[in-house]
Amino acid sequence: MTTPRRLLLLTALAAVIGIAGGAAAYVLVHLIALLTNLAFFHRIGWKLPSFTHLHRSPLVVLVAVAGGLIVGAMAKWAPIIRGHGIPGAM
């Protein structure tokens, strides 16, 4: 394979990976918004909510604590996510 052809192939592959990564990030942000809306505001919505109008109740605190405990348990006892990154830092 010649150098210009290989460079073209690598450039196309990098573009595909970049587009896929951007699409995955877009989907992740909207899923976070959906779960935030469901957990805290009891509504369905794809837009990230503002927390300025969040009624602070014991239920809100319990949902946040439960989420933290679930992530903490997964980081401690699930061997597949051990290591570097956010679970390792937590």
PDB file of N, CA, C and O in Angstrom:
ATOM      1  N   MET A   1       0.848  -1.169   0.000  1.00  0.00           N
ATOM      2  CA  MET A   1       0.000   0.000   0.000  1.00  0.00           C
ATOM      3  C   MET A   1       0.898   1.239   0.000  1.00  0.00           C
ATOM      4  O   MET A   1       1.841   1.323   0.787  1.00  0.00           O
ATOM      5  N   THR A   2       0.615   2.174  -0.859  1.00  0.00           N
ATOM      6  CA  THR A   2       1.433   3.376  -0.951  1.00  0.00           C
ATOM      7  C   THR A   2       1.088   4.342   0.183  1.00  0.00           C
ATOM      8  O   THR A   2       0.039   4.245   0.819  1.00  0.00           O
ATOM      9  N   THR A   3       2.012   5.276   0.408  1.00  0.00           N
ATOM     10  CA  THR A   3       1.831   6.213   1.514  1.00  0.00           C
ATOM     11  C   THR A   3       0.592   7.093   1.348  1.00  0.00           C
ATOM     12  O   THR A   3      -0.159   7.218   2.315  1.00  0.00           O
ATOM     13  N   PRO A   4       0.321   7.716   0.188  1.00  0.00           N
ATOM     14  CA  PRO A   4      -0.885   8.545   0.067  1.00  0.00           C
ATOM     15  C   PRO A   4      -2.176   7.732   0.254  1.00  0.00           C
ATOM     16  O   PRO A   4      -3.138   8.219   0.849  1.00  0.00           O
ATOM     17  N   ARG A   5      -2.192   6.508  -0.249  1.00  0.00           N
ATOM     18  CA  ARG A   5      -3.390   5.670  -0.100  1.00  0.00           C
ATOM     19  C   ARG A   5      -3.600   5.302   1.369  1.00  0.00           C
ATOM     20  O   ARG A   5      -4.726   5.325   1.867  1.00  0.00           O
ATOM     21  N   ARG A   6      -2.521   4.965   2.047  1.00  0.00           N
ATOM     22  CA  ARG A   6      -2.610   4.623   3.471  1.00  0.00           C
ATOM     23  C   ARG A   6      -3.033   5.844   4.287  1.00  0.00           C
ATOM     24  O   ARG A   6      -3.830   5.718   5.217  1.00  0.00           O
ATOM     25  N   LEU A   7      -2.513   7.012   3.953  1.00  0.00           N
ATOM     26  CA  LEU A   7      -2.899   8.234   4.642  1.00  0.00           C
ATOM     27  C   LEU A   7      -4.383   8.529   4.433  1.00  0.00           C
ATOM     28  O   LEU A   7      -5.067   8.943   5.368  1.00  0.00           O
ATOM     29  N   LEU A   8      -4.878   8.324   3.237  1.00  0.00           N
ATOM     30  CA  LEU A   8      -6.300   8.522   2.952  1.00  0.00           C
ATOM     31  C   LEU A   8      -7.154   7.548   3.769  1.00  0.00           C
ATOM     32  O   LEU A   8      -8.193   7.938   4.302  1.00  0.00           O
ATOM     33  N   LEU A   9      -6.732   6.305   3.870  1.00  0.00           N
ATOM     34  CA  LEU A   9      -7.460   5.304   4.643  1.00  0.00           C
ATOM     35  C   LEU A   9      -7.477   5.675   6.126  1.00  0.00           C
ATOM     36  O   LEU A   9      -8.519   5.591   6.775  1.00  0.00           O
ATOM     37  N   LEU A  10      -6.337   6.082   6.657  1.00  0.00           N
ATOM     38  CA  LEU A  10      -6.277   6.471   8.060  1.00  0.00           C
ATOM     39  C   LEU A  10      -7.108   7.723   8.345  1.00  0.00           C
ATOM     40  O   LEU A  10      -7.733   7.833   9.400  1.00  0.00           O
ATOM     41  N   THR A  11      -7.110   8.658   7.404  1.00  0.00           N
ATOM     42  CA  THR A  11      -7.915   9.867   7.561  1.00  0.00           C
ATOM     43  C   THR A  11      -9.398   9.532   7.575  1.00  0.00           C
ATOM     44  O   THR A  11     -10.147  10.063   8.395  1.00  0.00           O
ATOM     45  N   ALA A  12      -9.827   8.655   6.673  1.00  0.00           N
ATOM     46  CA  ALA A  12     -11.234   8.247   6.639  1.00  0.00           C
ATOM     47  C   ALA A  12     -11.615   7.501   7.912  1.00  0.00           C
ATOM     48  O   ALA A  12     -12.696   7.719   8.458  1.00  0.00           O
ATOM     49  N   LEU A  13     -10.743   6.631   8.383  1.00  0.00           N
ATOM     50  CA  LEU A  13     -11.008   5.899   9.611  1.00  0.00           C
ATOM     51  C   LEU A  13     -11.098   6.847  10.808  1.00  0.00           C
ATOM     52  O   LEU A  13     -11.971   6.681  11.660  1.00  0.00           O
ATOM     53  N   ALA A  14     -10.216   7.827  10.881  1.00  0.00           N
ATOM     54  CA  ALA A  14     -10.251   8.803  11.966  1.00  0.00           C
ATOM     55  C   ALA A  14     -11.544   9.621  11.924  1.00  0.00           C
ATOM     56  O   ALA A  14     -12.118   9.928  12.968  1.00  0.00           O
ATOM     57  N   ALA A  15     -12.002   9.974  10.718  1.00  0.00           N
ATOM     58  CA  ALA A  15     -13.251  10.722  10.588  1.00  0.00           C
ATOM     59  C   ALA A  15     -14.437   9.893  11.064  1.00  0.00           C
ATOM     60  O   ALA A  15     -15.309  10.405  11.765  1.00  0.00           O
ATOM     61  N   VAL A  16     -14.478   8.629  10.694  1.00  0.00           N
ATOM     62  CA  VAL A  16     -15.577   7.752  11.119  1.00  0.00           C
ATOM     63  C   VAL A  16     -15.571   7.589  12.636  1.00  0.00           C
ATOM     64  O   VAL A  16     -16.624   7.661  13.269  1.00  0.00           O
ATOM     65  N   ILE A  17     -14.399   7.370  13.221  1.00  0.00           N
ATOM     66  CA  ILE A  17     -14.292   7.213  14.671  1.00  0.00           C
ATOM     67  C   ILE A  17     -14.679   8.520  15.384  1.00  0.00           C
ATOM     68  O   ILE A  17     -15.341   8.484  16.421  1.00  0.00           O
ATOM     69  N   GLY A  18     -14.277   9.647  14.843  1.00  0.00           N
ATOM     70  CA  GLY A  18     -14.632  10.934  15.436  1.00  0.00           C
ATOM     71  C   GLY A  18     -16.129  11.194  15.395  1.00  0.00           C
ATOM     72  O   GLY A  18     -16.702  11.669  16.376  1.00  0.00           O
ATOM     73  N   ILE A  19     -16.765  10.890  14.280  1.00  0.00           N
ATOM     74  CA  ILE A  19     -18.213  11.066  14.153  1.00  0.00           C
ATOM     75  C   ILE A  19     -18.942  10.120  15.107  1.00  0.00           C
ATOM     76  O   ILE A  19     -19.911  10.515  15.756  1.00  0.00           O
ATOM     77  N   ALA A  20     -18.477   8.875  15.190  1.00  0.00           N
ATOM     78  CA  ALA A  20     -19.100   7.912  16.106  1.00  0.00           C
ATOM     79  C   ALA A  20     -18.933   8.357  17.559  1.00  0.00           C
ATOM     80  O   ALA A  20     -19.867   8.237  18.352  1.00  0.00           O
ATOM     81  N   GLY A  21     -17.766   8.863  17.911  1.00  0.00           N
ATOM     82  CA  GLY A  21     -17.546   9.359  19.274  1.00  0.00           C
ATOM     83  C   GLY A  21     -18.429  10.558  19.596  1.00  0.00           C
ATOM     84  O   GLY A  21     -18.977  10.654  20.694  1.00  0.00           O
ATOM     85  N   GLY A  22     -18.568  11.468  18.642  1.00  0.00           N
ATOM     86  CA  GLY A  22     -19.445  12.623  18.836  1.00  0.00           C
ATOM     87  C   GLY A  22     -20.897  12.213  18.986  1.00  0.00           C
ATOM     88  O   GLY A  22     -21.620  12.764  19.817  1.00  0.00           O
ATOM     89  N   ALA A  23     -21.328  11.246  18.181  1.00  0.00           N
ATOM     90  CA  ALA A  23     -22.702  10.752  18.284  1.00  0.00           C
ATOM     91  C   ALA A  23     -22.933  10.060  19.626  1.00  0.00           C
ATOM     92  O   ALA A  23     -23.989  10.225  20.237  1.00  0.00           O
ATOM     93  N   ALA A  24     -21.961   9.297  20.078  1.00  0.00           N
ATOM     94  CA  ALA A  24     -22.091   8.627  21.375  1.00  0.00           C
ATOM     95  C   ALA A  24     -22.172   9.650  22.505  1.00  0.00           C
ATOM     96  O   ALA A  24     -22.959   9.474  23.435  1.00  0.00           O
ATOM     97  N   ALA A  25     -21.373  10.715  22.440  1.00  0.00           N
ATOM     98  CA  ALA A  25     -21.415  11.759  23.463  1.00  0.00           C
ATOM     99  C   ALA A  25     -22.769  12.468  23.451  1.00  0.00           C
ATOM    100  O   ALA A  25     -23.321  12.765  24.510  1.00  0.00           O
ATOM    101  N   TYR A  26     -23.303  12.739  22.269  1.00  0.00           N
ATOM    102  CA  TYR A  26     -24.612  13.383  22.131  1.00  0.00           C
ATOM    103  C   TYR A  26     -25.700  12.522  22.777  1.00  0.00           C
ATOM    104  O   TYR A  26     -26.539  13.026  23.524  1.00  0.00           O
ATOM    105  N   VAL A  27     -25.676  11.228  22.483  1.00  0.00           N
ATOM    106  CA  VAL A  27     -26.664  10.313  23.046  1.00  0.00           C
ATOM    107  C   VAL A  27     -26.502  10.236  24.558  1.00  0.00           C
ATOM    108  O   VAL A  27     -27.497  10.241  25.282  1.00  0.00           O
ATOM    109  N   LEU A  28     -25.268  10.165  25.049  1.00  0.00           N
ATOM    110  CA  LEU A  28     -25.028  10.073  26.485  1.00  0.00           C
ATOM    111  C   LEU A  28     -25.554  11.302  27.224  1.00  0.00           C
ATOM    112  O   LEU A  28     -26.179  11.164  28.276  1.00  0.00           O
ATOM    113  N   VAL A  29     -25.313  12.493  26.696  1.00  0.00           N
ATOM    114  CA  VAL A  29     -25.798  13.714  27.344  1.00  0.00           C
ATOM    115  C   VAL A  29     -27.325  13.712  27.403  1.00  0.00           C
ATOM    116  O   VAL A  29     -27.904  14.106  28.415  1.00  0.00           O
ATOM    117  N   HIS A  30     -27.978  13.274  26.333  1.00  0.00           N
ATOM    118  CA  HIS A  30     -29.434  13.267  26.332  1.00  0.00           C
ATOM    119  C   HIS A  30     -30.002  12.167  27.232  1.00  0.00           C
ATOM    120  O   HIS A  30     -31.074  12.344  27.811  1.00  0.00           O
ATOM    121  N   LEU A  31     -29.310  11.047  27.358  1.00  0.00           N
ATOM    122  CA  LEU A  31     -29.763  10.025  28.301  1.00  0.00           C
ATOM    123  C   LEU A  31     -29.597  10.503  29.743  1.00  0.00           C
ATOM    124  O   LEU A  31     -30.443  10.220  30.591  1.00  0.00           O
ATOM    125  N   ILE A  32     -28.522  11.217  30.020  1.00  0.00           N
ATOM    126  CA  ILE A  32     -28.340  11.801  31.356  1.00  0.00           C
ATOM    127  C   ILE A  32     -29.465  12.798  31.637  1.00  0.00           C
ATOM    128  O   ILE A  32     -30.004  12.831  32.743  1.00  0.00           O
ATOM    129  N   ALA A  33     -29.818  13.602  30.645  1.00  0.00           N
ATOM    130  CA  ALA A  33     -30.918  14.554  30.815  1.00  0.00           C
ATOM    131  C   ALA A  33     -32.238  13.822  31.063  1.00  0.00           C
ATOM    132  O   ALA A  33     -33.023  14.238  31.915  1.00  0.00           O
ATOM    133  N   LEU A  34     -32.485  12.747  30.333  1.00  0.00           N
ATOM    134  CA  LEU A  34     -33.722  11.983  30.521  1.00  0.00           C
ATOM    135  C   LEU A  34     -33.793  11.402  31.930  1.00  0.00           C
ATOM    136  O   LEU A  34     -34.819  11.525  32.600  1.00  0.00           O
ATOM    137  N   LEU A  35     -32.716  10.773  32.382  1.00  0.00           N
ATOM    138  CA  LEU A  35     -32.711  10.185  33.720  1.00  0.00           C
ATOM    139  C   LEU A  35     -32.802  11.257  34.809  1.00  0.00           C
ATOM    140  O   LEU A  35     -33.436  11.032  35.840  1.00  0.00           O
ATOM    141  N   THR A  36     -32.183  12.407  34.597  1.00  0.00           N
ATOM    142  CA  THR A  36     -32.275  13.502  35.559  1.00  0.00           C
ATOM    143  C   THR A  36     -33.699  14.013  35.648  1.00  0.00           C
ATOM    144  O   THR A  36     -34.213  14.242  36.743  1.00  0.00           O
ATOM    145  N   ASN A  37     -34.339  14.193  34.501  1.00  0.00           N
ATOM    146  CA  ASN A  37     -35.728  14.645  34.497  1.00  0.00           C
ATOM    147  C   ASN A  37     -36.639  13.634  35.174  1.00  0.00           C
ATOM    148  O   ASN A  37     -37.528  14.016  35.936  1.00  0.00           O
ATOM    149  N   LEU A  38     -36.431  12.349  34.906  1.00  0.00           N
ATOM    150  CA  LEU A  38     -37.276  11.325  35.520  1.00  0.00           C
ATOM    151  C   LEU A  38     -37.058  11.246  37.032  1.00  0.00           C
ATOM    152  O   LEU A  38     -38.021  11.168  37.794  1.00  0.00           O
ATOM    153  N   ALA A  39     -35.803  11.264  37.464  1.00  0.00           N
ATOM    154  CA  ALA A  39     -35.502  11.071  38.885  1.00  0.00           C
ATOM    155  C   ALA A  39     -35.865  12.280  39.739  1.00  0.00           C
ATOM    156  O   ALA A  39     -36.396  12.118  40.838  1.00  0.00           O
ATOM    157  N   PHE A  40     -35.591  13.480  39.256  1.00  0.00           N
ATOM    158  CA  PHE A  40     -35.769  14.660  40.088  1.00  0.00           C
ATOM    159  C   PHE A  40     -37.052  15.439  39.812  1.00  0.00           C
ATOM    160  O   PHE A  40     -37.610  16.042  40.728  1.00  0.00           O
ATOM    161  N   PHE A  41     -37.526  15.438  38.578  1.00  0.00           N
ATOM    162  CA  PHE A  41     -38.672  16.268  38.231  1.00  0.00           C
ATOM    163  C   PHE A  41     -39.905  15.460  37.846  1.00  0.00           C
ATOM    164  O   PHE A  41     -40.963  16.036  37.593  1.00  0.00           O
ATOM    165  N   HIS A  42     -39.787  14.131  37.796  1.00  0.00           N
ATOM    166  CA  HIS A  42     -40.902  13.228  37.491  1.00  0.00           C
ATOM    167  C   HIS A  42     -41.581  13.595  36.172  1.00  0.00           C
ATOM    168  O   HIS A  42     -42.806  13.663  36.083  1.00  0.00           O
ATOM    169  N   ARG A  43     -40.764  13.825  35.163  1.00  0.00           N
ATOM    170  CA  ARG A  43     -41.269  14.132  33.823  1.00  0.00           C
ATOM    171  C   ARG A  43     -40.309  13.537  32.804  1.00  0.00           C
ATOM    172  O   ARG A  43     -39.179  13.168  33.126  1.00  0.00           O
ATOM    173  N   ILE A  44     -40.784  13.453  31.576  1.00  0.00           N
ATOM    174  CA  ILE A  44     -39.951  12.946  30.494  1.00  0.00           C
ATOM    175  C   ILE A  44     -39.484  14.137  29.671  1.00  0.00           C
ATOM    176  O   ILE A  44     -40.299  14.934  29.206  1.00  0.00           O
ATOM    177  N   GLY A  45     -38.187  14.256  29.494  1.00  0.00           N
ATOM    178  CA  GLY A  45     -37.637  15.351  28.717  1.00  0.00           C
ATOM    179  C   GLY A  45     -36.196  15.061  28.337  1.00  0.00           C
ATOM    180  O   GLY A  45     -35.451  14.456  29.108  1.00  0.00           O
ATOM    181  N   TRP A  46     -35.807  15.495  27.147  1.00  0.00           N
ATOM    182  CA  TRP A  46     -34.452  15.248  26.637  1.00  0.00           C
ATOM    183  C   TRP A  46     -33.535  16.442  26.843  1.00  0.00           C
ATOM    184  O   TRP A  46     -32.348  16.367  26.528  1.00  0.00           O
ATOM    185  N   LYS A  47     -34.069  17.551  27.370  1.00  0.00           N
ATOM    186  CA  LYS A  47     -33.273  18.751  27.578  1.00  0.00           C
ATOM    187  C   LYS A  47     -32.756  18.761  29.015  1.00  0.00           C
ATOM    188  O   LYS A  47     -33.493  18.441  29.947  1.00  0.00           O
ATOM    189  N   LEU A  48     -31.475  19.133  29.190  1.00  0.00           N
ATOM    190  CA  LEU A  48     -30.909  19.196  30.538  1.00  0.00           C
ATOM    191  C   LEU A  48     -31.655  20.241  31.360  1.00  0.00           C
ATOM    192  O   LEU A  48     -31.773  21.391  30.937  1.00  0.00           O
ATOM    193  N   PRO A  49     -32.161  19.854  32.534  1.00  0.00           N
ATOM    194  CA  PRO A  49     -32.952  20.797  33.324  1.00  0.00           C
ATOM    195  C   PRO A  49     -32.077  21.735  34.147  1.00  0.00           C
ATOM    196  O   PRO A  49     -30.902  21.470  34.402  1.00  0.00           O
ATOM    197  N   SER A  50     -32.687  22.819  34.545  1.00  0.00           N
ATOM    198  CA  SER A  50     -32.048  23.733  35.480  1.00  0.00           C
ATOM    199  C   SER A  50     -32.479  23.325  36.890  1.00  0.00           C
ATOM    200  O   SER A  50     -33.651  23.034  37.126  1.00  0.00           O
ATOM    201  N   PHE A  51     -31.542  23.306  37.808  1.00  0.00           N
ATOM    202  CA  PHE A  51     -31.859  22.896  39.169  1.00  0.00           C
ATOM    203  C   PHE A  51     -32.270  24.063  40.059  1.00  0.00           C
ATOM    204  O   PHE A  51     -32.407  23.892  41.270  1.00  0.00           O
ATOM    205  N   THR A  52     -32.468  25.238  39.485  1.00  0.00           N
ATOM    206  CA  THR A  52     -32.837  26.392  40.299  1.00  0.00           C
ATOM    207  C   THR A  52     -34.244  26.250  40.867  1.00  0.00           C
ATOM    208  O   THR A  52     -34.538  26.811  41.923  1.00  0.00           O
ATOM    209  N   HIS A  53     -35.121  25.511  40.187  1.00  0.00           N
ATOM    210  CA  HIS A  53     -36.497  25.349  40.650  1.00  0.00           C
ATOM    211  C   HIS A  53     -36.739  23.986  41.285  1.00  0.00           C
ATOM    212  O   HIS A  53     -37.888  23.583  41.468  1.00  0.00           O
ATOM    213  N   LEU A  54     -35.686  23.284  41.618  1.00  0.00           N
ATOM    214  CA  LEU A  54     -35.835  21.964  42.220  1.00  0.00           C
ATOM    215  C   LEU A  54     -36.268  22.114  43.676  1.00  0.00           C
ATOM    216  O   LEU A  54     -35.615  22.786  44.475  1.00  0.00           O
ATOM    217  N   HIS A  55     -37.371  21.478  43.987  1.00  0.00           N
ATOM    218  CA  HIS A  55     -37.861  21.495  45.365  1.00  0.00           C
ATOM    219  C   HIS A  55     -37.008  20.528  46.175  1.00  0.00           C
ATOM    220  O   HIS A  55     -37.003  19.326  45.909  1.00  0.00           O
ATOM    221  N   ARG A  56     -36.304  21.039  47.142  1.00  0.00           N
ATOM    222  CA  ARG A  56     -35.404  20.207  47.936  1.00  0.00           C
ATOM    223  C   ARG A  56     -36.205  19.475  49.002  1.00  0.00           C
ATOM    224  O   ARG A  56     -36.684  20.069  49.968  1.00  0.00           O
ATOM    225  N   SER A  57     -36.334  18.201  48.805  1.00  0.00           N
ATOM    226  CA  SER A  57     -37.079  17.370  49.740  1.00  0.00           C
ATOM    227  C   SER A  57     -36.208  16.180  50.138  1.00  0.00           C
ATOM    228  O   SER A  57     -35.173  15.933  49.519  1.00  0.00           O
ATOM    229  N   PRO A  58     -36.621  15.449  51.164  1.00  0.00           N
ATOM    230  CA  PRO A  58     -35.856  14.255  51.536  1.00  0.00           C
ATOM    231  C   PRO A  58     -35.774  13.241  50.398  1.00  0.00           C
ATOM    232  O   PRO A  58     -34.792  12.505  50.303  1.00  0.00           O
ATOM    233  N   LEU A  59     -36.789  13.189  49.535  1.00  0.00           N
ATOM    234  CA  LEU A  59     -36.768  12.256  48.410  1.00  0.00           C
ATOM    235  C   LEU A  59     -35.625  12.584  47.457  1.00  0.00           C
ATOM    236  O   LEU A  59     -34.961  11.677  46.954  1.00  0.00           O
ATOM    237  N   VAL A  60     -35.390  13.851  47.205  1.00  0.00           N
ATOM    238  CA  VAL A  60     -34.302  14.260  46.312  1.00  0.00           C
ATOM    239  C   VAL A  60     -32.961  13.829  46.899  1.00  0.00           C
ATOM    240  O   VAL A  60     -32.093  13.332  46.181  1.00  0.00           O
ATOM    241  N   VAL A  61     -32.801  14.019  48.181  1.00  0.00           N
ATOM    242  CA  VAL A  61     -31.557  13.620  48.832  1.00  0.00           C
ATOM    243  C   VAL A  61     -31.392  12.102  48.779  1.00  0.00           C
ATOM    244  O   VAL A  61     -30.292  11.608  48.531  1.00  0.00           O
ATOM    245  N   LEU A  62     -32.467  11.367  49.007  1.00  0.00           N
ATOM    246  CA  LEU A  62     -32.403   9.910  48.967  1.00  0.00           C
ATOM    247  C   LEU A  62     -32.060   9.389  47.576  1.00  0.00           C
ATOM    248  O   LEU A  62     -31.299   8.430  47.448  1.00  0.00           O
ATOM    249  N   VAL A  63     -32.607  10.003  46.538  1.00  0.00           N
ATOM    250  CA  VAL A  63     -32.288   9.585  45.167  1.00  0.00           C
ATOM    251  C   VAL A  63     -30.809   9.812  44.887  1.00  0.00           C
ATOM    252  O   VAL A  63     -30.155   8.950  44.300  1.00  0.00           O
ATOM    253  N   ALA A  64     -30.274  10.957  45.296  1.00  0.00           N
ATOM    254  CA  ALA A  64     -28.851  11.241  45.076  1.00  0.00           C
ATOM    255  C   ALA A  64     -27.973  10.268  45.857  1.00  0.00           C
ATOM    256  O   ALA A  64     -26.970   9.783  45.334  1.00  0.00           O
ATOM    257  N   VAL A  65     -28.338   9.983  47.092  1.00  0.00           N
ATOM    258  CA  VAL A  65     -27.556   9.051  47.914  1.00  0.00           C
ATOM    259  C   VAL A  65     -27.623   7.641  47.329  1.00  0.00           C
ATOM    260  O   VAL A  65     -26.609   6.947  47.261  1.00  0.00           O
ATOM    261  N   ALA A  66     -28.808   7.223  46.910  1.00  0.00           N
ATOM    262  CA  ALA A  66     -28.954   5.886  46.321  1.00  0.00           C
ATOM    263  C   ALA A  66     -28.107   5.753  45.062  1.00  0.00           C
ATOM    264  O   ALA A  66     -27.459   4.727  44.853  1.00  0.00           O
ATOM    265  N   GLY A  67     -28.108   6.779  44.226  1.00  0.00           N
ATOM    266  CA  GLY A  67     -27.276   6.741  43.022  1.00  0.00           C
ATOM    267  C   GLY A  67     -25.798   6.651  43.364  1.00  0.00           C
ATOM    268  O   GLY A  67     -25.059   5.895  42.734  1.00  0.00           O
ATOM    269  N   GLY A  68     -25.366   7.410  44.348  1.00  0.00           N
ATOM    270  CA  GLY A  68     -23.969   7.348  44.769  1.00  0.00           C
ATOM    271  C   GLY A  68     -23.593   5.991  45.337  1.00  0.00           C
ATOM    272  O   GLY A  68     -22.497   5.493  45.082  1.00  0.00           O
ATOM    273  N   LEU A  69     -24.495   5.388  46.108  1.00  0.00           N
ATOM    274  CA  LEU A  69     -24.225   4.065  46.669  1.00  0.00           C
ATOM    275  C   LEU A  69     -24.142   3.002  45.582  1.00  0.00           C
ATOM    276  O   LEU A  69     -23.297   2.108  45.647  1.00  0.00           O
ATOM    277  N   ILE A  70     -25.015   3.097  44.586  1.00  0.00           N
ATOM    278  CA  ILE A  70     -24.990   2.122  43.483  1.00  0.00           C
ATOM    279  C   ILE A  70     -23.675   2.230  42.711  1.00  0.00           C
ATOM    280  O   ILE A  70     -23.035   1.217  42.429  1.00  0.00           O
ATOM    281  N   VAL A  71     -23.276   3.450  42.370  1.00  0.00           N
ATOM    282  CA  VAL A  71     -22.025   3.636  41.632  1.00  0.00           C
ATOM    283  C   VAL A  71     -20.832   3.221  42.485  1.00  0.00           C
ATOM    284  O   VAL A  71     -19.891   2.608  41.981  1.00  0.00           O
ATOM    285  N   GLY A  72     -20.865   3.551  43.772  1.00  0.00           N
ATOM    286  CA  GLY A  72     -19.778   3.150  44.658  1.00  0.00           C
ATOM    287  C   GLY A  72     -19.661   1.640  44.792  1.00  0.00           C
ATOM    288  O   GLY A  72     -18.556   1.097  44.796  1.00  0.00           O
ATOM    289  N   ALA A  73     -20.805   0.959  44.904  1.00  0.00           N
ATOM    290  CA  ALA A  73     -20.791  -0.509  44.996  1.00  0.00           C
ATOM    291  C   ALA A  73     -20.271  -1.127  43.706  1.00  0.00           C
ATOM    292  O   ALA A  73     -19.500  -2.086  43.734  1.00  0.00           O
ATOM    293  N   MET A  74     -20.696  -0.575  42.579  1.00  0.00           N
ATOM    294  CA  MET A  74     -20.215  -1.093  41.299  1.00  0.00           C
ATOM    295  C   MET A  74     -18.708  -0.886  41.171  1.00  0.00           C
ATOM    296  O   MET A  74     -18.001  -1.765  40.677  1.00  0.00           O
ATOM    297  N   ALA A  75     -18.220   0.253  41.604  1.00  0.00           N
ATOM    298  CA  ALA A  75     -16.787   0.523  41.491  1.00  0.00           C
ATOM    299  C   ALA A  75     -15.968  -0.357  42.421  1.00  0.00           C
ATOM    300  O   ALA A  75     -14.825  -0.692  42.109  1.00  0.00           O
ATOM    301  N   LYS A  76     -16.538  -0.735  43.559  1.00  0.00           N
ATOM    302  CA  LYS A  76     -15.781  -1.529  44.520  1.00  0.00           C
ATOM    303  C   LYS A  76     -15.823  -3.024  44.196  1.00  0.00           C
ATOM    304  O   LYS A  76     -14.801  -3.704  44.281  1.00  0.00           O
ATOM    305  N   TRP A  77     -17.005  -3.541  43.823  1.00  0.00           N
ATOM    306  CA  TRP A  77     -17.148  -4.996  43.714  1.00  0.00           C
ATOM    307  C   TRP A  77     -17.260  -5.536  42.295  1.00  0.00           C
ATOM    308  O   TRP A  77     -17.236  -6.754  42.114  1.00  0.00           O
ATOM    309  N   ALA A  78     -17.378  -4.698  41.298  1.00  0.00           N
ATOM    310  CA  ALA A  78     -17.445  -5.189  39.922  1.00  0.00           C
ATOM    311  C   ALA A  78     -16.038  -5.160  39.334  1.00  0.00           C
ATOM    312  O   ALA A  78     -15.513  -4.082  39.055  1.00  0.00           O
ATOM    313  N   PRO A  79     -15.423  -6.317  39.142  1.00  0.00           N
ATOM    314  CA  PRO A  79     -14.028  -6.324  38.681  1.00  0.00           C
ATOM    315  C   PRO A  79     -13.862  -5.788  37.258  1.00  0.00           C
ATOM    316  O   PRO A  79     -12.768  -5.367  36.883  1.00  0.00           O
ATOM    317  N   ILE A  80     -14.915  -5.799  36.477  1.00  0.00           N
ATOM    318  CA  ILE A  80     -14.773  -5.370  35.087  1.00  0.00           C
ATOM    319  C   ILE A  80     -14.553  -3.861  34.970  1.00  0.00           C
ATOM    320  O   ILE A  80     -13.960  -3.403  33.993  1.00  0.00           O
ATOM    321  N   ILE A  81     -15.021  -3.080  35.951  1.00  0.00           N
ATOM    322  CA  ILE A  81     -14.840  -1.632  35.843  1.00  0.00           C
ATOM    323  C   ILE A  81     -13.744  -1.107  36.750  1.00  0.00           C
ATOM    324  O   ILE A  81     -13.589   0.105  36.893  1.00  0.00           O
ATOM    325  N   ARG A  82     -12.990  -1.987  37.357  1.00  0.00           N
ATOM    326  CA  ARG A  82     -11.869  -1.548  38.188  1.00  0.00           C
ATOM    327  C   ARG A  82     -10.757  -0.999  37.316  1.00  0.00           C
ATOM    328  O   ARG A  82     -10.633  -1.359  36.145  1.00  0.00           O
ATOM    329  N   GLY A  83      -9.966  -0.144  37.885  1.00  0.00           N
ATOM    330  CA  GLY A  83      -8.813   0.341  37.141  1.00  0.00           C
ATOM    331  C   GLY A  83      -8.783   1.839  37.054  1.00  0.00           C
ATOM    332  O   GLY A  83      -9.047   2.541  38.030  1.00  0.00           O
ATOM    333  N   HIS A  84      -8.460   2.325  35.875  1.00  0.00           N
ATOM    334  CA  HIS A  84      -8.267   3.755  35.669  1.00  0.00           C
ATOM    335  C   HIS A  84      -9.591   4.428  35.352  1.00  0.00           C
ATOM    336  O   HIS A  84     -10.607   3.764  35.146  1.00  0.00           O
ATOM    337  N   GLY A  85      -9.566   5.728  35.316  1.00  0.00           N
ATOM    338  CA  GLY A  85     -10.752   6.489  34.956  1.00  0.00           C
ATOM    339  C   GLY A  85     -11.539   6.918  36.180  1.00  0.00           C
ATOM    340  O   GLY A  85     -11.018   6.943  37.295  1.00  0.00           O
ATOM    341  N   ILE A  86     -12.787   7.250  35.959  1.00  0.00           N
ATOM    342  CA  ILE A  86     -13.649   7.758  37.026  1.00  0.00           C
ATOM    343  C   ILE A  86     -13.852   6.727  38.131  1.00  0.00           C
ATOM    344  O   ILE A  86     -13.726   7.086  39.301  1.00  0.00           O
ATOM    345  N   PRO A  87     -14.166   5.443  37.822  1.00  0.00           N
ATOM    346  CA  PRO A  87     -14.328   4.494  38.932  1.00  0.00           C
ATOM    347  C   PRO A  87     -13.064   4.327  39.763  1.00  0.00           C
ATOM    348  O   PRO A  87     -13.139   4.168  40.982  1.00  0.00           O
ATOM    349  N   GLY A  88     -11.921   4.361  39.124  1.00  0.00           N
ATOM    350  CA  GLY A  88     -10.669   4.245  39.863  1.00  0.00           C
ATOM    351  C   GLY A  88     -10.430   5.458  40.751  1.00  0.00           C
ATOM    352  O   GLY A  88      -9.915   5.322  41.860  1.00  0.00           O
ATOM    353  N   ALA A  89     -10.799   6.635  40.276  1.00  0.00           N
ATOM    354  CA  ALA A  89     -10.630   7.841  41.070  1.00  0.00           C
ATOM    355  C   ALA A  89     -11.608   7.891  42.240  1.00  0.00           C
ATOM    356  O   ALA A  89     -11.283   8.403  43.311  1.00  0.00           O
ATOM    357  N   MET A  90     -12.802   7.358  42.027  1.00  0.00           N
ATOM    358  CA  MET A  90     -13.792   7.348  43.109  1.00  0.00           C
ATOM    359  C   MET A  90     -13.355   6.384  44.182  1.00  0.00           C
ATOM    360  O   MET A  90     -14.049   6.222  45.186  1.00  0.00           O
TER     361      MET A  90
END
